[in-house]
Structure formats: structure tokens, C-alpha cells
Amino acid sequence: MAESEAETPSTPGEFGSKYFEYNGVRLPPFCRGKMEEIANFPVRESDIWIVTYPKSGTSLLQELVYLVNQDADPDEIGIMNIDEQLPVLEYPQPGLDIIKELTSPRLIKSHLPYRFLPTDLHNGQSKVICMARNPKDLVVSYYQFHRSLRTMSYRGTFQEFCRRFMNDKLGYGSWFEHVQEFWVHRMDSNVLFLLYEDMHKNLAGTVELLVRFLGVSYDKTQMESVIEHCHQLVDQYCNAEALSIGRGRVGLWKDIFTVSMNEKFDAVFKLKMGKSDLGFDFSL
């Protein structure tokens, strides 16, 4: 499988390092040289995988999964480093060798496209939870994320960043391809496909889906307690007062999109999503 250098982003200081292309997909530099090992990564039947395109609500989802699966208290989650409990497969730390040795059941995250995930996952050998987010909110959150990190140091305009998003020029490749690949597999017995906005419209329903998918057993009282705990987590993550830039808020895009940008984005969305029946409520 071929790796090649991708063009350095044109905005000075936008990223700390060059992307590189792997089978036509732009990936962060830390993925270089490990894609074959990732494909052959040994998956366990007891694994739970959370796979999302960046800024799709991954942090919130991981805490909901941890809470539901472990029957944890949200206050305990708040004081622990949840990222240590759910390592990212492709990140430099802790690294593939360490993740291989973690005790079961492992909870593992990744932002990689479906096609690049371990082959064993394609064969249904463990549970995979994917969540997609309204791409208009996602691109705003991704832009804010790039501007907030010193290592990213993005100083271009939002319009430039959004253009890169629509042209598949950001890390982890095309959002449009990423979500459609998982959508195609949504009926697989080991895959659960969620929408970020559904957590806000019907959190109880989303929690019930997670409970059934993970095979957790709760009586009515326990279920009500778990749902209440999940509401607390959502409030912590998505309350605009709690987050200075409100990245988790639904409808974030309305604060920054111009009319012309919105029209252009809608046209690109329609073109790149093709005949897919995966849709998003842009009125939220």
C-alpha cells in the first residue's frame, strides 16, 4: 500500500508537520509507517471500539459508553483521566504495543476511516460504535480546535478552513467518505451507528440503544439513574457557559456561516453524499 507526501497546507504555520497520503487519504504524520500494523492489529471479542471523524462528539460519547458499560458515577469520571481508559489506536501514546497488552475488556478509540481499521473488526469480532455529527457544526468545531492548539497554530480564515473541509484537504481525509463508509455497515451485527444530534433530541433513546448494544443489564430504577447521569454528562459537555467556545453546542454553525457559504456547503453536501439516505437536520 502506497504512502506519499501530501502538499503542505498553504497557510503559514497552519500545521506543525506535513500530512501524508495513504491510499489517497490524508492522515496525520504520526500514522506514518504503522498502517499495516494497524490493519493486522489483534482484536478481541470483548473489545468495544469508538470510531468517529474528529470533532464528532468523541469525548462525550466515550464518557457515555464508559458510564453505561461500567455503571460509573459521573462525578468519578469527572476526576479521572478518561483518555487513559480509552486510548486512541493510531496515536503515538500509549502506542500499539501497549494497547495490545491491555487487560480485557478494552475500550479503544480511533478516527481512521472504516477501510483502515483492523481487519478483524471488518469480520465482526468486536463491537464498534460510530457517531456522526452535523458537518456544519463539525467544521466549526474543527476550526476552533485547530486555532486553539499551539501545535496546530492555524491562522487562516474560517472560510479557507471550510473550503479545505469541503475539498477533503484536512487530516483523516474526507468526512463525506468517512461517514458513508460506516453508514453502509450500520446494519452489521457488531456496528452501532449514532447521530450526535440524537443525544440532544432523545438522550434516553440513545442510552437505551447503547445499553442493548453493549449487552448491559439494568432494571427500571437503575436505567433511570444511568439516564440521569448521562444527562449530567451532556450538560457538562454542551453547556455554552461551561465551554468558553461552546464546541459541543448544536447549531454552532449558525453563528459563523454566511448565506453564500451555507449555499455552497449545501451544494457540496448534496454532491458528495450522492444517493446516500444519511441525512442531518440543518434546522437545529
C-alpha positions as CSV (number, residue, x, y, z in Angstrom):
1,M,0.0,0.0,0.0
2,A,1.5,3.3,-1.1
3,E,2.4,6.2,1.2
4,S,3.2,9.6,-0.3
5,E,3.8,13.2,0.9
6,A,0.8,15.4,0.8
7,E,1.1,19.0,-0.1
8,T,1.9,21.2,2.8
9,P,-1.1,23.4,3.7
10,S,-0.6,26.9,2.1
11,T,-1.4,28.9,5.2
12,P,1.9,29.6,7.0
13,G,2.2,27.8,10.4
14,E,-1.1,26.1,9.9
15,F,0.1,22.7,11.0
16,G,3.3,21.5,12.8
17,S,4.1,18.8,10.2
18,K,3.1,17.7,6.8
19,Y,0.2,15.3,6.2
20,F,1.0,12.2,4.3
21,E,-1.3,10.3,1.9
22,Y,-2.1,6.7,2.4
23,N,-4.2,5.1,-0.3
24,G,-5.5,8.5,-1.3
25,V,-6.4,9.6,2.2
26,R,-4.7,12.4,4.1
27,L,-3.6,11.2,7.5
28,P,-1.7,12.9,10.4
29,P,2.1,12.4,10.4
30,F,2.0,10.1,13.4
31,C,0.2,7.5,11.4
32,R,3.2,7.1,9.0
33,G,4.7,3.7,8.9
34,K,2.1,1.9,11.1
35,M,-0.9,1.4,8.8
36,E,0.0,-2.2,8.0
37,E,0.4,-2.9,11.7
38,I,-2.9,-1.3,12.4
39,A,-4.6,-3.4,9.7
40,N,-3.2,-6.6,11.4
41,F,-3.9,-5.4,15.0
42,P,-5.3,-8.3,17.0
43,V,-8.9,-7.6,18.0
44,R,-10.6,-9.3,20.9
45,E,-14.3,-10.3,21.0
46,S,-14.7,-8.3,24.2
47,D,-13.3,-5.1,22.8
48,I,-15.5,-2.0,22.4
49,W,-14.4,0.4,19.7
50,I,-15.5,4.0,19.4
51,V,-14.7,5.4,15.9
52,T,-15.5,8.9,14.7
53,Y,-14.3,11.6,12.4
54,P,-12.6,14.2,14.6
55,K,-14.9,16.7,16.4
56,S,-17.9,14.4,16.1
57,G,-18.6,14.4,19.9
58,T,-16.0,11.7,20.6
59,S,-15.2,12.9,24.1
60,L,-18.8,12.9,25.1
61,L,-19.5,9.6,23.5
62,Q,-16.6,7.9,25.2
63,E,-17.8,9.0,28.6
64,L,-21.3,7.9,27.9
65,V,-20.0,4.5,26.8
66,Y,-17.8,4.2,29.9
67,L,-20.6,5.2,32.2
68,V,-23.1,2.8,30.7
69,N,-20.7,-0.1,30.4
70,Q,-19.0,0.3,33.8
71,D,-22.1,1.7,35.7
72,A,-19.8,4.5,36.7
73,D,-20.7,7.7,38.6
74,P,-20.3,10.9,36.5
75,D,-18.5,12.6,39.4
76,E,-15.9,9.8,39.4
77,I,-15.5,10.2,35.6
78,G,-15.0,13.9,36.1
79,I,-11.9,13.4,38.3
80,M,-10.3,10.6,36.3
81,N,-8.4,10.8,33.1
82,I,-10.9,9.1,30.9
83,D,-8.5,9.3,27.9
84,E,-6.2,6.9,29.7
85,Q,-9.0,4.4,29.9
86,L,-9.8,4.7,26.2
87,P,-6.5,5.0,24.2
88,V,-6.6,6.1,20.5
89,L,-5.3,3.3,18.3
90,E,-3.2,5.4,15.9
91,Y,-1.8,8.0,18.4
92,P,1.9,7.9,19.4
93,Q,0.9,7.4,23.0
94,P,0.4,4.9,24.5
95,G,1.2,3.1,21.2
96,L,0.1,-0.1,19.6
97,D,2.3,-2.4,21.7
98,I,0.9,-1.1,25.0
99,I,-2.7,-1.3,23.7
100,K,-2.2,-4.9,22.6
101,E,-1.3,-5.8,26.2
102,L,-4.2,-4.0,28.0
103,T,-6.5,-6.2,30.0
104,S,-10.0,-7.0,28.8
105,P,-12.4,-5.6,28.2
106,R,-10.6,-2.9,26.2
107,L,-12.2,0.3,25.2
108,I,-10.4,1.7,22.1
109,K,-10.9,4.8,20.0
110,S,-9.9,5.7,16.5
111,H,-10.6,8.4,13.9
112,L,-9.5,6.3,11.0
113,P,-11.8,5.5,8.1
114,Y,-13.6,2.2,8.2
115,R,-11.4,0.7,5.5
116,F,-8.2,1.3,7.5
117,L,-9.4,-0.3,10.8
118,P,-8.1,-3.7,11.8
119,T,-9.3,-6.5,9.5
120,D,-10.7,-8.4,12.5
121,L,-13.2,-5.5,13.0
122,H,-14.5,-6.0,9.5
123,N,-15.0,-9.6,10.3
124,G,-17.3,-8.7,13.3
125,Q,-15.0,-9.8,16.1
126,S,-15.9,-7.0,18.5
127,K,-18.4,-4.1,19.0
128,V,-17.9,-0.9,17.0
129,I,-19.8,2.3,17.9
130,C,-19.7,5.1,15.3
131,M,-21.1,8.5,15.7
132,A,-21.7,11.2,13.0
133,R,-22.3,14.9,13.6
134,N,-23.9,17.6,11.5
135,P,-21.0,18.5,9.3
136,K,-21.7,22.2,9.6
137,D,-21.3,22.2,13.3
138,L,-18.3,19.8,13.0
139,V,-16.3,22.0,10.7
140,V,-16.8,25.0,13.0
141,S,-15.6,22.9,16.0
142,Y,-12.7,21.5,14.0
143,Y,-11.7,25.0,13.0
144,Q,-11.8,26.2,16.6
145,F,-9.8,23.2,17.7
146,H,-7.1,23.9,15.1
147,R,-6.9,27.5,16.3
148,S,-6.7,26.6,20.0
149,L,-3.8,24.2,19.8
150,R,-0.3,25.6,19.7
151,T,0.9,22.6,17.7
152,M,-1.7,23.2,15.0
153,S,-1.4,27.0,15.0
154,Y,-4.0,27.6,12.3
155,R,-4.3,31.3,11.5
156,G,-6.3,31.2,8.3
157,T,-9.9,32.3,8.0
158,F,-12.8,30.1,8.7
159,Q,-13.8,30.4,5.0
160,E,-10.4,29.0,4.0
161,F,-10.7,26.2,6.5
162,C,-14.2,25.3,5.4
163,R,-13.1,25.2,1.8
164,R,-10.4,22.7,2.8
165,F,-13.0,20.6,4.6
166,M,-15.3,20.6,1.5
167,N,-12.3,19.7,-0.7
168,D,-11.2,16.8,1.6
169,K,-7.9,18.6,2.5
170,L,-7.8,18.0,6.2
171,G,-6.4,15.3,8.4
172,Y,-8.2,11.9,8.3
173,G,-9.4,12.6,4.8
174,S,-12.9,13.2,3.5
175,W,-15.7,13.5,6.1
176,F,-18.2,12.6,3.4
177,E,-16.5,9.3,2.7
178,H,-15.8,8.6,6.4
179,V,-19.5,8.7,7.5
180,Q,-20.8,7.0,4.4
181,E,-18.4,4.0,4.9
182,F,-19.8,3.5,8.4
183,W,-23.4,4.2,7.3
184,V,-23.1,1.3,4.7
185,H,-22.2,-1.0,7.6
186,R,-24.9,0.3,10.1
187,M,-26.8,-3.0,9.8
188,D,-23.8,-5.2,10.7
189,S,-24.5,-7.0,13.9
190,N,-21.3,-5.6,15.5
191,V,-21.8,-2.0,14.5
192,L,-23.9,0.7,16.2
193,F,-24.3,4.0,14.2
194,L,-25.4,7.0,16.2
195,L,-26.1,10.7,15.4
196,Y,-24.7,13.3,17.7
197,E,-27.9,15.4,17.5
198,D,-30.0,12.5,18.7
199,M,-28.2,12.7,22.0
200,H,-29.8,16.1,22.4
201,K,-33.2,15.3,21.0
202,N,-33.7,12.0,22.7
203,L,-30.8,11.1,25.1
204,A,-32.9,8.4,26.8
205,G,-33.4,6.7,23.5
206,T,-29.6,6.9,22.7
207,V,-28.7,5.5,26.1
208,E,-31.2,2.6,25.6
209,L,-29.5,1.8,22.3
210,L,-26.1,1.8,24.0
211,V,-27.4,-0.5,26.8
212,R,-28.8,-3.0,24.4
213,F,-25.8,-2.9,22.0
214,L,-23.3,-3.4,24.9
215,G,-25.4,-6.1,26.5
216,V,-25.7,-4.4,29.8
217,S,-28.5,-5.4,32.2
218,Y,-30.3,-2.7,34.2
219,D,-33.6,-2.8,36.0
220,K,-36.0,0.2,35.6
221,T,-34.6,2.1,38.6
222,Q,-31.0,1.6,37.5
223,M,-31.9,2.6,34.0
224,E,-33.4,5.9,35.2
225,S,-30.3,6.5,37.2
226,V,-28.0,5.9,34.3
227,I,-30.0,8.2,32.0
228,E,-29.9,10.9,34.7
229,H,-26.1,10.5,34.9
230,C,-25.9,10.7,31.2
231,H,-27.9,14.0,31.2
232,Q,-25.3,15.4,33.6
233,L,-22.5,14.5,31.3
234,V,-24.2,16.1,28.3
235,D,-24.8,19.3,30.3
236,Q,-21.2,19.4,31.2
237,Y,-20.0,19.0,27.7
238,C,-22.5,21.0,25.8
239,N,-23.5,23.9,28.1
240,A,-22.2,27.0,26.4
241,E,-21.4,28.6,29.7
242,A,-19.3,25.7,30.7
243,L,-17.4,25.8,27.4
244,S,-15.9,29.1,26.6
245,I,-16.1,28.5,22.8
246,G,-19.1,26.1,23.0
247,R,-17.7,23.5,20.6
248,G,-20.3,20.9,21.7
249,R,-23.3,23.0,21.1
250,V,-25.9,22.0,18.4
251,G,-26.4,24.8,15.9
252,L,-22.9,26.2,16.3
253,W,-22.7,26.8,12.5
254,K,-25.4,29.5,12.5
255,D,-23.0,31.9,14.3
256,I,-20.4,31.9,11.6
257,F,-21.7,30.7,8.3
258,T,-22.7,33.4,5.8
259,V,-25.6,32.9,3.4
260,S,-23.2,32.3,0.5
261,M,-21.1,29.8,2.5
262,N,-24.2,27.9,3.5
263,E,-25.4,27.7,0.0
264,K,-22.0,26.4,-1.2
265,F,-21.8,23.9,1.6
266,D,-25.3,22.6,0.9
267,A,-24.4,22.1,-2.8
268,V,-21.2,20.2,-1.9
269,F,-23.0,18.1,0.7
270,K,-25.6,17.1,-1.9
271,L,-23.0,16.3,-4.5
272,K,-20.7,14.3,-2.2
273,M,-23.3,12.4,-0.3
274,G,-24.8,11.3,-3.6
275,K,-27.7,8.9,-3.2
276,S,-27.0,8.2,0.4
277,D,-30.0,8.3,2.7
278,L,-27.9,9.5,5.6
279,G,-29.3,13.0,6.4
280,F,-28.8,15.7,9.0
281,D,-31.3,18.2,10.4
282,F,-29.7,21.5,9.4
283,S,-32.5,23.5,11.0
284,L,-31.2,22.7,14.5
